[in-house]
């Protein structure tokens, strides 16, 4: 019986370090730091200089927000440059490599995090320019990207900007129907523009002149980042893309989702890189019905969703805990379906309990090769009741990211889904990127750490564990644990 023990919820205090670029690097000019570094102590003076240089870098970017060359001005290595440097560092004389598995050369730590963002996606808006009815409007990602530029950590030190690309017809076809692709991606010569008559959901916003290109760019960017992480060129990454995609199924759009970027990336990892086991964690407050449908019979993809359900009364009304997959995929679909409304709203204690008793034990049992996260932040505090009303803190999302990094040797790719309160969205995404970079996770509120999950959450977790216990023995242990609350 699998009995994964939950580690003490504390983190080691990390030594303040300066990431010093290899002196032999061809990228060692004034604003360039290669993301493969030696580690040495940093003084307060050098740290202050780093922050001053960060401001200079951000000024360069702000002067040329629509210029593809801005990443070169910043000195952020593109993915191809990262690969070249990696070869130079890792191709060492094998006679000088320690044979003991207990030794590890910290000077060779690979700390590169990939970020994908494309200014073209800012054009994702209605022709009328009214964003009041569009929960997925592109201004969200501009706010997020601006926040990442303003962070205390220097993005040019250990972050690679991965250039996005449009998805191909064949890549989209790996998940979606040909009719859906022709309708929205503009591949067919017979489709000169996107047919507005096909809009059946008021959340769907399309721009007749550029939405097809934006949709393909969003999907292709996620695929590109996932390939770089799965192939070992990057440690992990975050795709800042729009619109969300986890509601889109094989032949049906829903909400603001048209193409399911995460599902397509997973399919391409399977088909092109022959990745055998993929974990998809979806913590958007709305159930990812499209992703569930696409992989419902696939035993090579474990889908775990944490969402507000309220016994089917919350949008979308699906994602029942009894849906566990079918045929060969039975047992590979896990729905942590929160019920009980907002009395009280779910917060850090409830999500920590879910990860402790459901997500991490089942994920460890599955032992994935790659982890993809549908990272919606509409469960974050600050969202109105109609959108979620939950109160998960930004630091909690950072902690959940750090927990997922324990899987798949850290190969984790987060993809932006929902999240519409700009302040909480930016805070949560910053916390996640900081966790991906290996920074110390900010401590959670002490009251949340000692608070027991509410009775509604405990009942929801008991339900999913009882259902899942029919497919795995791991759940029985944690059912007993939950009875202690």
C-alpha positions in Angstrom: 0.0 0.0 0.0 1.3 3.4 -1.0 1.9 5.6 2.1 3.5 8.8 1.0 4.3 10.9 4.0 3.6 14.6 3.8 6.8 16.4 4.6 7.0 19.1 7.2 5.6 22.3 5.8 8.7 24.3 6.1 11.4 25.4 3.7 15.1 25.8 4.2 16.4 29.3 4.3 18.2 29.9 1.1 21.6 31.7 1.0 21.4 35.0 -0.8 23.3 34.3 -4.0 24.5 36.1 -7.1 24.2 34.2 -10.3 27.5 34.8 -12.1 27.7 34.1 -15.8 30.3 31.8 -17.2 33.3 34.0 -18.2 33.7 32.0 -21.4 30.1 32.7 -22.5 29.6 34.6 -25.8 26.7 36.3 -24.1 28.6 38.1 -21.4 28.0 41.7 -22.5 26.5 44.4 -20.3 22.9 43.2 -20.3 23.4 39.5 -20.8 23.5 36.8 -18.2 23.5 33.2 -19.3 21.1 31.0 -17.3 23.8 28.5 -16.4 25.7 29.9 -13.5 28.2 29.4 -10.8 27.0 30.4 -7.3 28.8 32.7 -5.0 27.8 34.9 -2.1 26.5 38.3 -2.9 27.1 41.5 -1.0 24.4 44.1 -0.4 26.2 46.4 -2.8 26.3 43.9 -5.6 22.6 43.1 -5.0 21.8 46.8 -5.2 23.7 47.0 -8.5 21.7 44.0 -9.8 18.4 45.8 -9.0 19.6 49.0 -10.7 20.5 46.9 -13.8 17.0 45.4 -13.6 15.5 48.8 -13.8 17.6 49.6 -16.9 16.5 46.3 -18.5 12.8 47.1 -17.8 13.3 50.6 -19.3 14.7 49.0 -22.5 11.6 46.7 -22.7 9.2 49.6 -22.1 10.8 51.6 -24.9 10.1 48.8 -27.4 7.0 46.8 -26.3 6.1 45.6 -29.8 9.7 45.0 -31.0 10.7 41.4 -31.4 14.3 42.5 -30.6 13.5 43.6 -27.1 14.5 40.3 -25.6 17.9 40.7 -27.3 18.3 44.2 -25.9 17.6 42.7 -22.4 20.2 40.1 -22.9 17.8 37.3 -22.2 19.1 34.2 -24.1 16.7 32.6 -26.5 16.1 28.9 -26.3 18.6 28.0 -29.0 21.4 30.0 -27.3 20.5 28.2 -24.0 21.1 24.9 -25.8 24.5 25.9 -27.1 25.6 27.0 -23.7 24.3 23.9 -22.0 26.3 21.7 -24.4 29.5 23.7 -23.5 28.9 23.3 -19.8 27.7 19.7 -19.6 30.1 18.1 -22.1 32.9 17.5 -19.6 35.7 15.0 -19.4 34.0 11.9 -17.8 37.2 11.0 -15.9 36.6 14.1 -13.8 33.0 13.3 -12.9 32.5 11.9 -9.4 31.3 8.3 -9.3 29.5 8.6 -6.0 25.8 9.3 -6.3 26.0 11.4 -3.2 28.2 14.1 -4.6 26.8 16.9 -6.7 28.6 19.9 -8.2 26.4 23.0 -7.4 28.3 25.0 -10.0 26.4 23.1 -12.7 22.9 23.7 -11.4 20.5 24.4 -14.3 18.2 27.1 -13.2 16.7 28.3 -16.4 12.9 29.0 -16.4 11.1 29.5 -19.7 8.5 32.2 -20.1 6.3 32.6 -23.2 4.5 35.8 -24.1 3.7 37.4 -27.4 2.3 40.9 -27.8 0.2 39.7 -30.7 -2.1 38.2 -28.2 -3.0 41.6 -26.8 -5.2 42.0 -29.9 -7.6 39.4 -28.5 -10.6 41.6 -27.9 -14.0 42.4 -29.4 -14.1 44.8 -32.3 -16.3 47.0 -30.1 -13.4 47.3 -27.6 -15.8 46.6 -24.7 -14.1 44.2 -22.2 -16.9 44.3 -19.6 -18.5 41.0 -20.8 -15.3 39.2 -21.7 -13.6 37.4 -18.8 -10.7 36.4 -21.0 -9.8 39.8 -22.4 -6.2 40.3 -23.3 -5.5 43.1 -20.9 -5.1 40.5 -18.2 -1.9 39.2 -19.8 -0.5 42.7 -20.2 -1.0 43.3 -16.5 0.7 40.0 -15.7 3.6 40.6 -18.0 4.1 44.1 -16.6 4.1 42.7 -13.1 6.8 40.1 -14.0 9.0 43.0 -15.3 8.5 44.8 -12.0 9.5 41.9 -9.8 12.3 42.1 -7.4 14.1 39.2 -9.0 16.1 40.0 -12.1 14.3 38.2 -15.0 17.5 38.4 -17.1 19.5 36.2 -14.7 17.7 32.9 -14.8 14.7 33.2 -17.2 14.7 32.5 -20.9 12.1 34.1 -23.1 10.9 31.4 -25.4 9.7 32.7 -28.8 6.2 31.5 -29.5 5.0 30.2 -32.9 1.6 29.4 -34.5 0.3 25.9 -34.1 0.0 23.9 -37.3 -3.2 22.3 -38.7 -1.9 18.9 -37.8 -1.2 19.9 -34.2 -4.7 21.3 -33.8 -6.1 18.2 -35.5 -4.5 15.9 -32.8 -7.3 17.1 -30.4 -10.0 19.0 -32.3 -12.3 18.2 -35.2 -11.5 19.4 -38.7 -14.7 21.4 -38.8 -13.8 23.3 -35.6 -10.4 24.1 -36.9 -11.6 25.4 -40.2 -14.2 27.5 -38.4 -11.8 29.3 -36.0 -8.2 28.9 -37.3 -8.6 30.1 -40.8 -6.8 27.3 -42.5 -9.5 26.7 -45.1 -9.5 28.9 -48.2 -13.3 28.7 -48.0 -13.2 30.4 -44.6 -12.2 34.0 -45.2 -13.3 35.1 -41.7 -14.4 33.6 -38.5 -18.2 32.9 -38.6 -19.7 35.0 -35.8 -22.9 33.0 -36.2 -21.2 30.0 -34.5 -20.9 32.0 -31.3 -23.4 30.4 -28.9 -21.7 31.5 -25.6 -21.7 35.1 -24.5 -18.2 34.7 -23.0 -16.7 34.0 -26.4 -15.1 37.1 -27.9 -13.6 37.1 -31.4 -12.0 39.7 -33.6 -12.7 39.1 -37.2 -9.3 40.4 -38.4 -6.8 38.7 -36.1 -8.4 36.1 -33.7 -7.5 33.2 -35.9 -3.8 34.1 -35.8 -4.0 34.8 -32.0 -5.6 31.4 -31.3 -2.9 29.6 -33.3 -0.1 31.6 -31.6 -1.5 30.8 -28.2 -1.6 27.0 -28.8 1.8 26.9 -30.6 3.4 28.9 -27.8 2.3 26.3 -25.2 3.5 23.5 -27.4 6.9 25.1 -27.9 7.4 25.7 -24.2 6.3 22.2 -23.3 8.7 20.7 -25.8 11.6 22.7 -24.4 10.9 21.5 -20.8 10.2 17.9 -21.7 13.3 17.8 -23.9 15.5 19.1 -21.1 16.4 22.5 -22.6 14.6 24.3 -19.8 14.0 23.3 -16.2 10.3 24.4 -16.2 8.2 27.2 -17.5 5.1 29.4 -17.6 3.0 30.2 -20.7 1.3 33.6 -20.4 -1.3 33.1 -23.1 -4.9 34.0 -23.9 -7.7 33.0 -24.3 -8.2 30.1 -21.8 -8.7 26.7 -23.3 -9.6 24.0 -20.8 -13.4 24.1 -21.6 -12.8 23.3 -25.3 -13.4 19.6 -26.3 -12.9 17.7 -29.5 -15.6 19.4 -31.5 -17.2 22.0 -29.1 -16.2 25.4 -27.8 -17.4 26.5 -24.5 -17.0 29.7 -22.4 -14.1 31.6 -23.8 -12.3 28.4 -24.7 -11.9 27.6 -28.4 -8.7 25.5 -28.7 -7.5 23.4 -25.7 -3.8 24.4 -25.5 -2.9 22.1 -22.6 -4.6 19.1 -24.2 -2.9 19.8 -27.6 0.5 20.1 -25.9 0.0 16.8 -24.1 -1.0 15.1 -27.3 2.1 16.5 -29.1 4.3 15.3 -26.2 2.9 11.9 -26.7 3.1 11.8 -30.4 6.3 13.7 -31.1 8.5 13.2 -28.0 7.0 9.8 -27.1 6.3 10.9 -23.5 4.6 8.0 -21.9 3.0 9.5 -18.7 1.6 13.0 -18.4 -0.1 14.6 -15.4 -2.5 17.5 -15.9 -3.4 19.4 -12.8 -6.3 21.9 -13.3 -6.8 24.3 -10.4 -9.0 26.7 -12.2 -12.1 27.2 -10.1 -14.2 26.0 -13.1 -14.1 22.4 -14.1 -12.0 21.7 -17.2 -14.7 19.7 -19.0 -12.9 19.8 -22.3 -9.7 18.3 -21.0 -11.6 15.7 -19.1 -13.5 14.6 -22.2 -10.4 14.5 -24.4 -8.4 12.1 -22.1 -11.3 10.3 -20.4 -10.3 6.9 -21.9 -6.5 7.5 -21.9 -4.5 5.7 -19.2 -1.3 7.6 -20.1 -2.7 11.0 -19.0 -3.8 11.5 -15.4 -6.2 14.4 -15.1 -6.8 16.0 -11.6 -9.1 18.9 -11.3 -9.9 21.0 -8.2 -13.0 23.1 -8.9 -16.1 24.5 -7.3 -19.0 22.1 -7.9 -21.8 22.7 -5.3 -23.6 19.5 -6.2 -23.8 20.7 -9.9 -25.3 24.1 -9.2 -22.1 26.1 -10.1 -21.0 26.8 -13.7 -20.5 24.4 -15.6 -22.5 22.0 -13.5 -20.2 19.0 -14.3 -17.0 17.6 -12.9 -18.7 15.1 -10.6 -16.4 13.2 -8.3 -17.9 10.0 -9.6 -16.4 10.6 -13.1 -13.2 8.5 -12.9 -12.6 7.7 -16.5 -13.8 4.8 -18.6 -12.4 1.7 -20.4 -8.6 1.7 -20.1 -8.7 5.2 -18.7 -10.7 4.2 -15.6 -9.0 5.6 -12.5 -7.1 8.3 -14.4 -9.7 11.1 -13.9 -9.9 12.7 -10.5 -12.4 15.4 -9.7 -11.9 17.2 -6.4 -15.3 18.8 -6.6 -15.9 21.3 -3.8 -19.5 21.5 -2.6 -21.2 23.5 0.2 -21.2 26.9 -1.5 -19.5 29.8 0.2 -20.4 28.8 3.8 -17.5 29.3 4.3 -15.6 29.9 1.1 -12.6 27.6 0.4 -9.2 28.9 1.1 -5.6 27.9 1.8 -6.4 25.3 4.4 -8.8 23.5 2.0 -6.5 23.5 -0.9 -3.5 22.4 1.2 -5.6 19.5 2.5 -6.6 18.5 -1.0 -2.9 18.4 -2.1 -2.0 16.6 1.0 -4.6 13.8 0.8 -5.5 13.5 -2.9 -3.4 15.3 -5.4 0.2 14.5 -4.3 -0.4 10.8 -3.2 -2.2 9.9 -6.4 0.4 11.9 -8.5 3.3 10.1 -6.8 1.6 6.8 -7.4 1.2 7.7 -11.1 4.9 8.9 -11.4 4.5 11.3 -14.4 7.3 12.2 -16.9 5.9 15.7 -17.4 3.4 17.9 -15.4 1.2 20.3 -17.2 -0.9 22.7 -15.1 -4.0 24.5 -16.2 -3.2 27.4 -14.0 -6.4 29.4 -13.6 -6.4 31.9 -10.7 -10.1 32.6 -10.3 -10.1 30.7 -7.0 -7.8 33.4 -5.7 -9.1 35.9 -3.1 -10.7 39.0 -4.5 -13.0 37.4 -7.1 -16.8 38.0 -6.7 -19.2 35.2 -5.8 -20.4 34.8 -9.4 -16.9 33.9 -10.5 -15.8 31.9 -7.5 -15.9 33.7 -4.2 -13.0 31.5 -2.9 -10.1 32.9 -0.9 -6.9 31.1 -1.9 -3.9 33.3 -1.3 -1.2 34.0 -3.9 1.4 32.4 -1.6 -0.6 29.3 -1.5 -0.5 29.0 -5.3 3.3 29.4 -5.1 3.4 26.6 -2.5 1.2 24.3 -4.7 3.6 25.0 -7.6 6.6 24.0 -5.4 4.9 20.8 -4.4 4.3 19.8 -8.1 8.0 20.5 -8.8 8.7 17.4 -6.7 7.2 15.3 -9.5 8.7 14.4 -12.9 12.2 15.7 -11.8 10.8 19.2 -11.8 9.5 19.2 -15.4 6.5 21.4 -14.8 4.8 23.7 -17.3 2.1 26.1 -16.1 -0.4 27.6 -18.6 -2.6 30.5 -17.8 -6.3 29.8 -17.8 -8.7 31.9 -15.8 -8.2 34.6 -13.3 -9.9 38.0 -13.7 -9.2 40.1 -10.6 -6.0 41.8 -11.9 -4.4 42.3 -8.5 -4.9 38.8 -7.2 -4.1 37.4 -10.7 -0.7 39.2 -10.8 0.1 38.3 -7.2 -0.6 34.6 -7.7 1.2 34.3 -11.0 4.2 36.1 -9.6 4.3 33.7 -6.7 4.2 30.7 -9.1 7.0 32.0 -11.3 9.1 32.8 -8.2 8.6 29.2 -7.1 9.6 27.9 -10.5 12.8 29.9 -10.2 13.6 28.1 -7.0 13.2 31.1 -4.8 12.0 30.6 -1.2 8.3 30.4 -1.1 6.8 33.2 1.0 5.3 31.8 4.2 1.5 31.2 4.3 -0.7 33.0 6.8 -0.2 31.4 10.2 -3.9 31.2 10.8 -4.4 29.3 7.6 -1.6 26.8 8.5 -3.2 25.9 11.8 -6.8 26.1 10.7 -8.5 22.8 9.9 -10.3 22.6 6.6 -14.0 23.4 6.8 -16.5 20.5 7.2 -17.8 21.0 3.6 -14.2 20.5 2.3 -13.7 17.5 4.4 -16.9 15.9 3.1 -15.9 16.7 -0.5 -12.5 15.1 0.0 -14.0 12.0 1.7 -16.2 11.6 -1.3 -13.5 11.8 -3.9 -11.2 9.5 -1.8 -14.0 7.0 -1.4 -14.7 6.9 -5.1 -11.0 6.7 -6.0 -10.3 4.0 -3.5 -12.0 1.6 -5.9 -9.1 2.1 -8.3 -6.1 2.5 -6.0 -5.2 1.6 -2.4 -3.6 5.0 -1.7 -7.0 6.6 -0.9 -7.8 4.3 2.0 -5.0 5.7 4.1 -6.2 9.3 3.7 -9.8 8.6 4.3 -8.8 7.5 7.8 -6.8 10.7 8.1 -9.7 12.9 7.1 -11.9 11.3 9.8 -9.7 13.0 12.4 -10.8 16.5 11.4 
